[in-house]
Amino acid sequence: MTRDLSLRIPTPADLLAAAREFVATMGNSTVFALVAPMGAGKTTFVSAVCEALGVEDVVTSPTFAIVNEYARSGGCGSVFHFDLYRLKDAQELLDIGADDYFYSGQPCFVEWPELADGLLPDDTVYIYISVEDDGTRVVSNQRPK
């Protein structure tokens, strides 16, 4: 990530602009761990980021598949989207070859990363999504206070 990030998303109409700003700050980072409570909008944010990255596929939660792969337009590779919510243990992540995804050089977004039990790369960027009382989402690479 090329800089500190704090994006305010007051309405769904502001989501794509925030996703584009996020993409502009990604730099050489490829693995992003999304930390947020249930219902905060992790999958919705990943969907908007995928759109900003040129994904034309429909982005859905990989809750039951653990990982979804989305093709980027123009032969620009793939985006990998993980949802670890239903993992029984970190071994399941190893069993699907997660290292191959994480070290592919392609963008990887990981929901519920705390269930990966130390398996994410050392340079993983943690992204925190919080919800304010008025429904505004705040996306930041700084842990909320």
N, CA, C and O atoms as a GROMACS GRO file, in nm:
protein
  580
    1MET      N    1   0.086  -0.116   0.000
    1MET     CA    2   0.000   0.000   0.000
    1MET      C    3   0.091   0.123   0.000
    1MET      O    4   0.186   0.131   0.078
    2THR      N    5   0.061   0.215  -0.085
    2THR     CA    6   0.152   0.327  -0.106
    2THR      C    7   0.137   0.439  -0.004
    2THR      O    8   0.223   0.526   0.005
    3ARG      N    9   0.030   0.439   0.073
    3ARG     CA   10   0.011   0.545   0.172
    3ARG      C   11  -0.096   0.505   0.273
    3ARG      O   12  -0.167   0.406   0.256
    4ASP      N   13  -0.106   0.586   0.379
    4ASP     CA   14  -0.216   0.563   0.472
    4ASP      C   15  -0.347   0.588   0.399
    4ASP      O   16  -0.355   0.673   0.310
    5LEU      N   17  -0.446   0.514   0.437
    5LEU     CA   18  -0.573   0.518   0.368
    5LEU      C   19  -0.685   0.537   0.468
    5LEU      O   20  -0.690   0.470   0.571
    6SER      N   21  -0.776   0.628   0.438
    6SER     CA   22  -0.899   0.642   0.515
    6SER      C   23  -1.006   0.692   0.420
    6SER      O   24  -1.008   0.809   0.380
    7LEU      N   25  -1.096   0.602   0.384
    7LEU     CA   26  -1.202   0.634   0.290
    7LEU      C   27  -1.336   0.635   0.362
    7LEU      O   28  -1.370   0.542   0.434
    8ARG      N   29  -1.410   0.742   0.341
    8ARG     CA   30  -1.545   0.751   0.397
    8ARG      C   31  -1.644   0.723   0.284
    8ARG      O   32  -1.635   0.781   0.176
    9ILE      N   33  -1.737   0.633   0.311
    9ILE     CA   34  -1.837   0.595   0.211
    9ILE      C   35  -1.974   0.619   0.273
    9ILE      O   36  -2.032   0.529   0.334
   10PRO      N   37  -2.026   0.742   0.258
   10PRO     CA   38  -2.154   0.775   0.322
   10PRO      C   39  -2.275   0.703   0.262
   10PRO      O   40  -2.370   0.671   0.333
   11THR      N   41  -2.271   0.678   0.130
   11THR     CA   42  -2.385   0.615   0.064
   11THR      C   43  -2.334   0.512  -0.037
   11THR      O   44  -2.217   0.517  -0.076
   12PRO      N   45  -2.419   0.419  -0.079
   12PRO     CA   46  -2.378   0.325  -0.182
   12PRO      C   47  -2.332   0.394  -0.312
   12PRO      O   48  -2.248   0.340  -0.384
   13ALA      N   49  -2.386   0.511  -0.340
   13ALA     CA   50  -2.346   0.585  -0.460
   13ALA      C   51  -2.199   0.629  -0.455
   13ALA      O   52  -2.140   0.658  -0.558
   14ASP      N   53  -2.141   0.634  -0.335
   14ASP     CA   54  -2.001   0.675  -0.318
   14ASP      C   55  -1.903   0.558  -0.324
   14ASP      O   56  -1.782   0.578  -0.318
   15LEU      N   57  -1.955   0.438  -0.334
   15LEU     CA   58  -1.872   0.318  -0.322
   15LEU      C   59  -1.771   0.303  -0.435
   15LEU      O   60  -1.654   0.275  -0.408
   16LEU      N   61  -1.812   0.321  -0.560
   16LEU     CA   62  -1.720   0.299  -0.671
   16LEU      C   63  -1.605   0.400  -0.669
   16LEU      O   64  -1.491   0.364  -0.698
   17ALA      N   65  -1.634   0.525  -0.636
   17ALA     CA   66  -1.527   0.626  -0.627
   17ALA      C   67  -1.427   0.588  -0.518
   17ALA      O   68  -1.306   0.603  -0.536
   18ALA      N   69  -1.478   0.538  -0.405
   18ALA     CA   70  -1.389   0.495  -0.296
   18ALA      C   71  -1.306   0.374  -0.341
   18ALA      O   72  -1.188   0.366  -0.309
   19ALA      N   73  -1.367   0.283  -0.414
   19ALA     CA   74  -1.294   0.165  -0.463
   19ALA      C   75  -1.184   0.206  -0.560
   19ALA      O   76  -1.075   0.150  -0.557
   20ARG      N   77  -1.212   0.303  -0.644
   20ARG     CA   78  -1.110   0.352  -0.737
   20ARG      C   79  -0.994   0.417  -0.661
   20ARG      O   80  -0.878   0.399  -0.698
   21GLU      N   81  -1.025   0.491  -0.558
   21GLU     CA   82  -0.920   0.551  -0.476
   21GLU      C   83  -0.838   0.442  -0.406
   21GLU      O   84  -0.716   0.451  -0.398
   22PHE      N   85  -0.905   0.339  -0.357
   22PHE     CA   86  -0.836   0.227  -0.295
   22PHE      C   87  -0.739   0.164  -0.394
   22PHE      O   88  -0.623   0.140  -0.361
   23VAL      N   89  -0.785   0.136  -0.516
   23VAL     CA   90  -0.700   0.074  -0.618
   23VAL      C   91  -0.579   0.162  -0.647
   23VAL      O   92  -0.469   0.111  -0.669
   24ALA      N   93  -0.598   0.293  -0.646
   24ALA     CA   94  -0.488   0.385  -0.673
   24ALA      C   95  -0.381   0.380  -0.563
   24ALA      O   96  -0.267   0.419  -0.587
   25THR      N   97  -0.416   0.332  -0.446
   25THR     CA   98  -0.320   0.325  -0.334
   25THR      C   99  -0.260   0.186  -0.315
   25THR      O  100  -0.173   0.169  -0.229
   26MET      N  101  -0.305   0.088  -0.390
   26MET     CA  102  -0.261  -0.050  -0.369
   26MET      C  103  -0.110  -0.068  -0.389
   26MET      O  104  -0.048  -0.150  -0.322
   27GLY      N  105  -0.053   0.005  -0.479
   27GLY     CA  106   0.090  -0.010  -0.506
   27GLY      C  107   0.123  -0.153  -0.544
   27GLY      O  108   0.052  -0.215  -0.622
   28ASN      N  109   0.232  -0.206  -0.488
   28ASN     CA  110   0.275  -0.342  -0.516
   28ASN      C  111   0.211  -0.446  -0.424
   28ASN      O  112   0.238  -0.565  -0.436
   29SER      N  113   0.128  -0.401  -0.332
   29SER     CA  114   0.062  -0.493  -0.239
   29SER      C  115  -0.037  -0.580  -0.315
   29SER      O  116  -0.104  -0.533  -0.408
   30THR      N  117  -0.046  -0.706  -0.276
   30THR     CA  118  -0.140  -0.795  -0.345
   30THR      C  119  -0.235  -0.869  -0.250
   30THR      O  120  -0.341  -0.913  -0.294
   31VAL      N  121  -0.200  -0.883  -0.124
   31VAL     CA  122  -0.286  -0.957  -0.032
   31VAL      C  123  -0.344  -0.858   0.070
   31VAL      O  124  -0.271  -0.788   0.141
   32PHE      N  125  -0.476  -0.854   0.074
   32PHE     CA  126  -0.548  -0.760   0.160
   32PHE      C  127  -0.642  -0.839   0.250
   32PHE      O  128  -0.727  -0.914   0.202
   33ALA      N  129  -0.627  -0.821   0.379
   33ALA     CA  130  -0.710  -0.889   0.479
   33ALA      C  131  -0.815  -0.790   0.527
   33ALA      O  132  -0.782  -0.686   0.583
   34LEU      N  133  -0.942  -0.823   0.505
   34LEU     CA  134  -1.051  -0.734   0.540
   34LEU      C  135  -1.106  -0.772   0.677
   34LEU      O  136  -1.158  -0.883   0.697
   35VAL      N  137  -1.095  -0.679   0.770
   35VAL     CA  138  -1.139  -0.702   0.907
   35VAL      C  139  -1.260  -0.613   0.932
   35VAL      O  140  -1.252  -0.490   0.922
   36ALA      N  141  -1.371  -0.675   0.964
   36ALA     CA  142  -1.494  -0.599   0.988
   36ALA      C  143  -1.598  -0.693   1.048
   36ALA      O  144  -1.591  -0.815   1.029
   37PRO      N  145  -1.693  -0.636   1.120
   37PRO     CA  146  -1.800  -0.721   1.174
   37PRO      C  147  -1.892  -0.770   1.062
   37PRO      O  148  -1.894  -0.715   0.952
   38MET      N  149  -1.967  -0.873   1.093
   38MET     CA  150  -2.068  -0.926   1.001
   38MET      C  151  -2.159  -0.812   0.956
   38MET      O  152  -2.206  -0.733   1.038
   39GLY      N  153  -2.184  -0.804   0.826
   39GLY     CA  154  -2.276  -0.704   0.773
   39GLY      C  155  -2.216  -0.568   0.748
   39GLY      O  156  -2.289  -0.476   0.710
   40ALA      N  157  -2.087  -0.551   0.769
   40ALA     CA  158  -2.024  -0.420   0.751
   40ALA      C  159  -2.001  -0.385   0.604
   40ALA      O  160  -1.980  -0.268   0.571
   41GLY      N  161  -2.004  -0.485   0.518
   41GLY     CA  162  -1.989  -0.457   0.376
   41GLY      C  163  -1.859  -0.504   0.314
   41GLY      O  164  -1.813  -0.447   0.215
   42LYS      N  165  -1.800  -0.608   0.370
   42LYS     CA  166  -1.673  -0.660   0.315
   42LYS      C  167  -1.690  -0.705   0.170
   42LYS      O  168  -1.615  -0.662   0.082
   43THR      N  169  -1.787  -0.790   0.145
   43THR     CA  170  -1.808  -0.841   0.010
   43THR      C  171  -1.850  -0.729  -0.085
   43THR      O  172  -1.808  -0.727  -0.200
   44THR      N  173  -1.931  -0.638  -0.039
   44THR     CA  174  -1.973  -0.525  -0.121
   44THR      C  175  -1.853  -0.439  -0.159
   44THR      O  176  -1.843  -0.394  -0.273
   45PHE      N  177  -1.762  -0.417  -0.065
   45PHE     CA  178  -1.641  -0.340  -0.094
   45PHE      C  179  -1.553  -0.416  -0.194
   45PHE      O  180  -1.504  -0.356  -0.290
   46VAL      N  181  -1.533  -0.545  -0.174
   46VAL     CA  182  -1.453  -0.625  -0.267
   46VAL      C  183  -1.515  -0.620  -0.406
   46VAL      O  184  -1.442  -0.610  -0.505
   47SER      N  185  -1.646  -0.626  -0.416
   47SER     CA  186  -1.714  -0.620  -0.544
   47SER      C  187  -1.682  -0.489  -0.616
   47SER      O  188  -1.654  -0.490  -0.736
   48ALA      N  189  -1.686  -0.378  -0.545
   48ALA     CA  190  -1.656  -0.248  -0.605
   48ALA      C  191  -1.509  -0.239  -0.645
   48ALA      O  192  -1.476  -0.184  -0.751
   49VAL      N  193  -1.420  -0.292  -0.562
   49VAL     CA  194  -1.277  -0.292  -0.595
   49VAL      C  195  -1.253  -0.377  -0.720
   49VAL      O  196  -1.176  -0.339  -0.807
   50CYS      N  197  -1.320  -0.491  -0.727
   50CYS     CA  198  -1.307  -0.575  -0.846
   50CYS      C  199  -1.352  -0.500  -0.972
   50CYS      O  200  -1.287  -0.508  -1.076
   51GLU      N  201  -1.461  -0.428  -0.961
   51GLU     CA  202  -1.507  -0.348  -1.075
   51GLU      C  203  -1.400  -0.245  -1.114
   51GLU      O  204  -1.372  -0.226  -1.232
   52ALA      N  205  -1.342  -0.180  -1.014
   52ALA     CA  206  -1.237  -0.081  -1.041
   52ALA      C  207  -1.112  -0.146  -1.101
   52ALA      O  208  -1.036  -0.080  -1.172
   53LEU      N  209  -1.090  -0.274  -1.074
   53LEU     CA  210  -0.975  -0.348  -1.129
   53LEU      C  211  -1.004  -0.408  -1.266
   53LEU      O  212  -0.917  -0.472  -1.325
   54GLY      N  213  -1.126  -0.389  -1.317
   54GLY     CA  214  -1.159  -0.439  -1.450
   54GLY      C  215  -1.224  -0.576  -1.453
   54GLY      O  216  -1.229  -0.640  -1.559
   55VAL      N  217  -1.273  -0.622  -1.340
   55VAL     CA  218  -1.344  -0.751  -1.337
   55VAL      C  219  -1.484  -0.729  -1.392
   55VAL      O  220  -1.556  -0.638  -1.350
   56GLU      N  221  -1.522  -0.813  -1.486
   56GLU     CA  222  -1.657  -0.805  -1.542
   56GLU      C  223  -1.749  -0.914  -1.488
   56GLU      O  224  -1.870  -0.908  -1.507
   57ASP      N  225  -1.690  -1.013  -1.421
   57ASP     CA  226  -1.769  -1.121  -1.361
   57ASP      C  227  -1.856  -1.065  -1.248
   57ASP      O  228  -1.828  -0.959  -1.193
   58VAL      N  229  -1.961  -1.139  -1.216
   58VAL     CA  230  -2.042  -1.106  -1.099
   58VAL      C  231  -1.963  -1.151  -0.976
   58VAL      O  232  -1.922  -1.266  -0.967
   59VAL      N  233  -1.943  -1.060  -0.882
   59VAL     CA  234  -1.869  -1.091  -0.760
   59VAL      C  235  -1.968  -1.134  -0.654
   59VAL      O  236  -2.062  -1.062  -0.622
   60THR      N  237  -1.945  -1.253  -0.598
   60THR     CA  238  -2.031  -1.305  -0.493
   60THR      C  239  -1.945  -1.351  -0.376
   60THR      O  240  -1.825  -1.373  -0.391
   61SER      N  241  -2.007  -1.366  -0.263
   61SER     CA  242  -1.935  -1.413  -0.146
   61SER      C  243  -1.894  -1.558  -0.165
   61SER      O  244  -1.976  -1.643  -0.200
   62PRO      N  245  -1.766  -1.587  -0.142
   62PRO     CA  246  -1.720  -1.726  -0.153
   62PRO      C  247  -1.735  -1.804  -0.023
   62PRO      O  248  -1.653  -1.890   0.009
   63THR      N  249  -1.840  -1.775   0.052
   63THR     CA  250  -1.859  -1.836   0.184
   63THR      C  251  -1.849  -1.988   0.180
   63THR      O  252  -1.784  -2.046   0.267
   64PHE      N  253  -1.911  -2.052   0.084
   64PHE     CA  254  -1.911  -2.198   0.080
   64PHE      C  255  -1.797  -2.254  -0.004
   64PHE      O  256  -1.754  -2.368   0.017
   65ALA      N  257  -1.747  -2.176  -0.099
   65ALA     CA  258  -1.637  -2.222  -0.185
   65ALA      C  259  -1.501  -2.192  -0.125
   65ALA      O  260  -1.401  -2.248  -0.168
   66ILE      N  261  -1.494  -2.105  -0.028
   66ILE     CA  262  -1.374  -2.053   0.038
   66ILE      C  263  -1.303  -1.951  -0.052
   66ILE      O  264  -1.262  -1.846  -0.002
   67VAL      N  265  -1.288  -1.979  -0.182
   67VAL     CA  266  -1.223  -1.882  -0.270
   67VAL      C  267  -1.295  -1.878  -0.405
   67VAL      O  268  -1.334  -1.981  -0.460
   68ASN      N  269  -1.313  -1.756  -0.456
   68ASN     CA  270  -1.364  -1.735  -0.592
   68ASN      C  271  -1.254  -1.667  -0.672
   68ASN      O  272  -1.178  -1.586  -0.620
   69GLU      N  273  -1.247  -1.702  -0.799
   69GLU     CA  274  -1.153  -1.637  -0.890
   69GLU      C  275  -1.233  -1.557  -0.992
   69GLU      O  276  -1.329  -1.607  -1.051
   70TYR      N  277  -1.192  -1.432  -1.011
   70TYR     CA  278  -1.257  -1.344  -1.108
   70TYR      C  279  -1.155  -1.302  -1.212
   70TYR      O  280  -1.046  -1.256  -1.177
   71ALA      N  281  -1.190  -1.317  -1.339
   71ALA     CA  282  -1.100  -1.276  -1.447
   71ALA      C  283  -1.109  -1.125  -1.468
   71ALA      O  284  -1.217  -1.066  -1.466
   72ARG      N  285  -0.992  -1.064  -1.490
   72ARG     CA  286  -0.987  -0.921  -1.521
   72ARG      C  287  -0.990  -0.905  -1.673
   72ARG      O  288  -0.935  -0.987  -1.746
   73SER      N  289  -1.054  -0.800  -1.719
   73SER     CA  290  -1.064  -0.777  -1.863
   73SER      C  291  -0.927  -0.745  -1.922
   73SER      O  292  -0.836  -0.702  -1.852
   74GLY      N  293  -0.915  -0.768  -2.050
   74GLY     CA  294  -0.791  -0.736  -2.120
   74GLY      C  295  -0.676  -0.828  -2.088
   74GLY      O  296  -0.560  -0.792  -2.111
   75GLY      N  297  -0.704  -0.946  -2.036
   75GLY     CA  298  -0.597  -1.041  -2.005
   75GLY      C  299  -0.505  -0.995  -1.894
   75GLY      O  300  -0.387  -1.030  -1.893
   76CYS      N  301  -0.559  -0.917  -1.800
   76CYS     CA  302  -0.478  -0.862  -1.690
   76CYS      C  303  -0.468  -0.954  -1.570
   76CYS      O  304  -0.432  -0.910  -1.461
   77GLY      N  305  -0.500  -1.081  -1.587
   77GLY     CA  306  -0.489  -1.174  -1.476
   77GLY      C  307  -0.621  -1.192  -1.403
   77GLY      O  308  -0.729  -1.174  -1.459
   78SER      N  309  -0.609  -1.229  -1.276
   78SER     CA  310  -0.726  -1.262  -1.196
   78SER      C  311  -0.726  -1.185  -1.065
   78SER      O  312  -0.625  -1.124  -1.026
   79VAL      N  313  -0.839  -1.188  -1.000
   79VAL     CA  314  -0.853  -1.141  -0.862
   79VAL      C  315  -0.906  -1.260  -0.784
   79VAL      O  316  -1.000  -1.327  -0.828
   80PHE      N  317  -0.846  -1.286  -0.667
   80PHE     CA  318  -0.891  -1.396  -0.582
   80PHE      C  319  -0.959  -1.339  -0.459
   80PHE      O  320  -0.909  -1.246  -0.396
   81HIS      N  321  -1.074  -1.396  -0.427
   81HIS     CA  322  -1.158  -1.346  -0.317
   81HIS      C  323  -1.186  -1.463  -0.222
   81HIS      O  324  -1.254  -1.559  -0.259
   82PHE      N  325  -1.135  -1.452  -0.102
   82PHE     CA  326  -1.150  -1.556   0.000
   82PHE      C  327  -1.251  -1.515   0.106
   82PHE      O  328  -1.260  -1.398   0.142
   83ASP      N  329  -1.327  -1.610   0.154
   83ASP     CA  330  -1.412  -1.591   0.271
   83ASP      C  331  -1.382  -1.710   0.363
   83ASP      O  332  -1.419  -1.823   0.334
   84LEU      N  333  -1.316  -1.682   0.474
   84LEU     CA  334  -1.271  -1.787   0.564
   84LEU      C  335  -1.368  -1.815   0.678
   84LEU      O  336  -1.337  -1.891   0.769
   85TYR      N  337  -1.485  -1.754   0.674
   85TYR     CA  338  -1.581  -1.762   0.784
   85TYR      C  339  -1.613  -1.906   0.824
   85TYR      O  340  -1.629  -1.934   0.942
   86ARG      N  341  -1.623  -1.995   0.728
   86ARG     CA  342  -1.664  -2.133   0.756
   86ARG      C  343  -1.548  -2.231   0.771
   86ARG      O  344  -1.570  -2.352   0.780
   87LEU      N  345  -1.425  -2.180   0.773
   87LEU     CA  346  -1.312  -2.271   0.793
   87LEU      C  347  -1.321  -2.339   0.929
   87LEU      O  348  -1.353  -2.275   1.030
   88LYS      N  349  -1.293  -2.467   0.932
   88LYS     CA  350  -1.288  -2.539   1.059
   88LYS      C  351  -1.153  -2.516   1.126
   88LYS      O  352  -1.144  -2.503   1.248
   89ASP      N  353  -1.047  -2.510   1.042
   89ASP     CA  354  -0.913  -2.481   1.094
   89ASP      C  355  -0.827  -2.431   0.979
   89ASP      O  356  -0.866  -2.439   0.862
   90ALA      N  357  -0.710  -2.379   1.013
   90ALA     CA  358  -0.620  -2.321   0.913
   90ALA      C  359  -0.573  -2.425   0.812
   90ALA      O  360  -0.538  -2.390   0.699
   91GLN      N  361  -0.571  -2.552   0.850
   91GLN     CA  362  -0.528  -2.658   0.758
   91GLN      C  363  -0.613  -2.659   0.631
   91GLN      O  364  -0.562  -2.689   0.523
   92GLU      N  365  -0.741  -2.627   0.643
   92GLU     CA  366  -0.828  -2.624   0.525
   92GLU      C  367  -0.776  -2.524   0.421
   92GLU      O  368  -0.786  -2.548   0.301
   93LEU      N  369  -0.722  -2.415   0.469
   93LEU     CA  370  -0.667  -2.314   0.379
   93LEU      C  371  -0.544  -2.369   0.306
   93LEU      O  372  -0.527  -2.347   0.186
   94LEU      N  373  -0.461  -2.441   0.379
   94LEU     CA  374  -0.345  -2.505   0.316
   94LEU      C  375  -0.390  -2.611   0.215
   94LEU      O  376  -0.329  -2.626   0.110
   95ASP      N  377  -0.496  -2.683   0.249
   95ASP     CA  378  -0.544  -2.791   0.163
   95ASP      C  379  -0.592  -2.741   0.026
   95ASP      O  380  -0.586  -2.816  -0.072
   96ILE      N  381  -0.638  -2.617   0.018
   96ILE     CA  382  -0.683  -2.564  -0.111
   96ILE      C  383  -0.569  -2.494  -0.186
   96ILE      O  384  -0.591  -2.437  -0.292
   97GLY      N  385  -0.448  -2.499  -0.129
   97GLY     CA  386  -0.334  -2.438  -0.196
   97GLY      C  387  -0.329  -2.288  -0.184
   97GLY      O  388  -0.290  -2.219  -0.279
   98ALA      N  389  -0.368  -2.236  -0.069
   98ALA     CA  390  -0.376  -2.091  -0.050
   98ALA      C  391  -0.244  -2.020  -0.081
   98ALA      O  392  -0.245  -1.909  -0.134
   99ASP      N  393  -0.133  -2.083  -0.048
   99ASP     CA  394  -0.003  -2.020  -0.078
   99ASP      C  395   0.011  -1.988  -0.227
   99ASP      O  396   0.065  -1.884  -0.264
  100ASP      N  397  -0.038  -2.077  -0.312
  100ASP     CA  398  -0.031  -2.052  -0.456
  100ASP      C  399  -0.106  -1.925  -0.493
  100ASP      O  400  -0.060  -1.848  -0.578
  101TYR      N  401  -0.219  -1.902  -0.430
  101TYR     CA  402  -0.296  -1.779  -0.455
  101TYR      C  403  -0.222  -1.658  -0.397
  101TYR      O  404  -0.202  -1.557  -0.465
  102PHE      N  405  -0.182  -1.669  -0.270
  102PHE     CA  406  -0.123  -1.555  -0.200
  102PHE      C  407   0.008  -1.507  -0.264
  102PHE      O  408   0.040  -1.388  -0.258
  103TYR      N  409   0.082  -1.598  -0.324
  103TYR     CA  410   0.210  -1.562  -0.384
  103TYR      C  411   0.204  -1.557  -0.536
  103TYR      O  412   0.307  -1.563  -0.603
  104SER      N  413   0.084  -1.547  -0.591
  104SER     CA  414   0.064  -1.544  -0.736
  104SER      C  415   0.096  -1.408  -0.797
  104SER      O  416   0.115  -1.397  -0.919
  105GLY      N  417   0.103  -1.305  -0.714
  105GLY     CA  418   0.122  -1.170  -0.766
  105GLY      C  419  -0.008  -1.105  -0.809
  105GLY      O  420  -0.009  -0.989  -0.852
  106GLN      N  421  -0.117  -1.178  -0.797
  106GLN     CA  422  -0.250  -1.126  -0.831
  106GLN      C  423  -0.318  -1.075  -0.704
  106GLN      O  424  -0.289  -1.124  -0.596
  107PRO      N  425  -0.409  -0.976  -0.717
  107PRO     CA  426  -0.478  -0.927  -0.598
  107PRO      C  427  -0.559  -1.037  -0.529
  107PRO      O  428  -0.634  -1.111  -0.594
  108CYS      N  429  -0.544  -1.047  -0.398
  108CYS     CA  430  -0.618  -1.141  -0.314
  108CYS      C  431  -0.686  -1.063  -0.202
  108CYS      O  432  -0.621  -0.984  -0.133
  109PHE      N  433  -0.813  -1.084  -0.186
  109PHE     CA  434  -0.889  -1.020  -0.078
  109PHE      C  435  -0.941  -1.130   0.013
  109PHE      O  436  -1.006  -1.224  -0.032
  110VAL      N  437  -0.913  -1.117   0.142
  110VAL     CA  438  -0.942  -1.223   0.238
  110VAL      C  439  -1.037  -1.169   0.345
  110VAL      O  440  -1.000  -1.083   0.424
  111GLU      N  441  -1.159  -1.222   0.345
  111GLU     CA  442  -1.255  -1.189   0.450
  111GLU      C  443  -1.235  -1.286   0.566
  111GLU      O  444  -1.205  -1.403   0.544
  112TRP      N  445  -1.252  -1.240   0.688
  112TRP     CA  446  -1.235  -1.318   0.810
  112TRP      C  447  -1.092  -1.372   0.821
  112TRP      O  448  -1.073  -1.491   0.846
  113PRO      N  449  -0.990  -1.286   0.802
  113PRO     CA  450  -0.851  -1.332   0.802
  113PRO      C  451  -0.803  -1.387   0.936
  113PRO      O  452  -0.705  -1.462   0.940
  114GLU      N  453  -0.869  -1.351   1.044
  114GLU     CA  454  -0.827  -1.401   1.175
  114GLU      C  455  -0.836  -1.553   1.182
  114GLU      O  456  -0.774  -1.614   1.269
  115LEU      N  457  -0.911  -1.614   1.092
  115LEU     CA  458  -0.923  -1.759   1.091
  115LEU      C  459  -0.810  -1.827   1.014
  115LEU      O  460  -0.803  -1.950   1.008
  116ALA      N  461  -0.720  -1.747   0.954
  116ALA     CA  462  -0.608  -1.802   0.877
  116ALA      C  463  -0.494  -1.845   0.969
  116ALA      O  464  -0.402  -1.913   0.924
  117ASP      N  465  -0.499  -1.808   1.095
  117ASP     CA  466  -0.404  -1.855   1.196
  117ASP      C  467  -0.258  -1.846   1.150
  117ASP      O  468  -0.186  -1.946   1.149
  118GLY      N  469  -0.216  -1.725   1.112
  118GLY     CA  470  -0.076  -1.702   1.078
  118GLY      C  471  -0.033  -1.748   0.941
  118GLY      O  472   0.087  -1.753   0.914
  119LEU      N  473  -0.126  -1.782   0.852
  119LEU     CA  474  -0.089  -1.832   0.720
  119LEU      C  475  -0.078  -1.724   0.613
  119LEU      O  476  -0.032  -1.750   0.502
  120LEU      N  477  -0.121  -1.603   0.645
  120LEU     CA  478  -0.114  -1.496   0.546
  120LEU      C  479   0.031  -1.448   0.533
  120LEU      O  480   0.106  -1.453   0.630
  121PRO      N  481   0.071  -1.401   0.415
  121PRO     CA  482   0.207  -1.351   0.397
  121PRO      C  483   0.239  -1.236   0.492
  121PRO      O  484   0.149  -1.164   0.536
  122ASP      N  485   0.366  -1.219   0.523
  122ASP     CA  486   0.408  -1.113   0.615
  122ASP      C  487   0.372  -0.974   0.566
  122ASP      O  488   0.349  -0.884   0.647
  123ASP      N  489   0.365  -0.955   0.434
  123ASP     CA  490   0.336  -0.822   0.380
  123ASP      C  491   0.187  -0.798   0.355
  123ASP      O  492   0.150  -0.705   0.283
  124THR      N  493   0.102  -0.882   0.412
  124THR     CA  494  -0.042  -0.863   0.398
  124THR      C  495  -0.081  -0.726   0.453
  124THR      O  496  -0.035  -0.685   0.560
  125VAL      N  497  -0.168  -0.656   0.379
  125VAL     CA  498  -0.219  -0.526   0.422
  125VAL      C  499  -0.354  -0.550   0.487
  125VAL      O  500  -0.446  -0.604   0.425
  126TYR      N  501  -0.366  -0.508   0.612
  126TYR     CA  502  -0.493  -0.522   0.682
  126TYR      C  503  -0.578  -0.398   0.656
  126TYR      O  504  -0.534  -0.285   0.672
  127ILE      N  505  -0.702  -0.424   0.615
  127ILE     CA  506  -0.798  -0.319   0.584
  127ILE      C  507  -0.915  -0.334   0.682
  127ILE      O  508  -0.975  -0.441   0.693
  128TYR      N  509  -0.945  -0.227   0.752
  128TYR     CA  510  -1.050  -0.228   0.853
  128TYR      C  511  -1.171  -0.152   0.800
  128TYR      O  512  -1.159  -0.040   0.750
  129ILE      N  513  -1.287  -0.215   0.811
  129ILE     CA  514  -1.412  -0.149   0.771
  129ILE      C  515  -1.496  -0.133   0.896
  129ILE      O  516  -1.527  -0.230   0.966
  130SER      N  517  -1.533  -0.010   0.923
  130SER     CA  518  -1.619   0.016   1.038
  130SER      C  519  -1.744   0.088   0.990
  130SER      O  520  -1.746   0.150   0.883
  131VAL      N  521  -1.848   0.080   1.070
  131VAL     CA  522  -1.976   0.142   1.037
  131VAL      C  523  -2.009   0.245   1.143
  131VAL      O  524  -2.016   0.214   1.262
  132GLU      N  525  -2.029   0.369   1.098
  132GLU     CA  526  -2.065   0.475   1.192
  132GLU      C  527  -2.216   0.472   1.217
  132GLU      O  528  -2.290   0.404   1.148
  133ASP      N  529  -2.259   0.547   1.317
  133ASP     CA  530  -2.400   0.546   1.356
  133ASP      C  531  -2.494   0.584   1.241
  133ASP      O  532  -2.606   0.533   1.234
  134ASP      N  533  -2.450   0.672   1.150
  134ASP     CA  534  -2.535   0.714   1.039
  134ASP      C  535  -2.527   0.619   0.918
  134ASP      O  536  -2.586   0.647   0.814
  135GLY      N  537  -2.454   0.508   0.932
  135GLY     CA  538  -2.442   0.410   0.825
  135GLY      C  539  -2.321   0.430   0.735
  135GLY      O  540  -2.294   0.347   0.649
  136THR      N  541  -2.248   0.539   0.754
  136THR     CA  542  -2.127   0.562   0.676
  136THR      C  543  -2.027   0.452   0.704
  136THR      O  544  -2.003   0.415   0.819
  137ARG      N  545  -1.968   0.400   0.597
  137ARG     CA  546  -1.861   0.302   0.612
  137ARG      C  547  -1.728   0.375   0.606
  137ARG      O  548  -1.710   0.466   0.525
  138VAL      N  549  -1.636   0.335   0.690
  138VAL     CA  550  -1.501   0.390   0.688
  138VAL      C  551  -1.407   0.273   0.660
  138VAL      O  552  -1.404   0.174   0.732
  139VAL      N  553  -1.330   0.288   0.552
  139VAL     CA  554  -1.233   0.187   0.511
  139VAL      C  555  -1.095   0.245   0.534
  139VAL      O  556  -1.061   0.351   0.481
  140SER      N  557  -1.014   0.175   0.613
  140SER     CA  558  -0.885   0.229   0.652
  140SER      C  559  -0.781   0.119   0.667
  140SER      O  560  -0.815   0.004   0.696
  141ASN      N  561  -0.655   0.156   0.648
  141ASN     CA  562  -0.550   0.059   0.678
  141ASN      C  563  -0.493   0.083   0.817
  141ASN      O  564  -0.387   0.032   0.850
  142GLN      N  565  -0.564   0.160   0.896
  142GLN     CA  566  -0.529   0.184   1.036
  142GLN      C  567  -0.639   0.124   1.123
  142GLN      O  568  -0.757   0.146   1.097
  143ARG      N  569  -0.600   0.050   1.224
  143ARG     CA  570  -0.699  -0.012   1.315
  143ARG      C  571  -0.785   0.097   1.379
  143ARG      O  572  -0.731   0.196   1.428
  144PRO      N  573  -0.918   0.080   1.379
  144PRO     CA  574  -1.006   0.180   1.441
  144PRO      C  575  -0.977   0.192   1.591
  144PRO      O  576  -0.938   0.096   1.656
  145LYS      N  577  -0.998   0.310   1.642
  145LYS     CA  578  -0.974   0.336   1.786
  145LYS      C  579  -1.092   0.292   1.868
  145LYS      O  580  -1.091   0.306   1.990
   0.00000   0.00000   0.00000
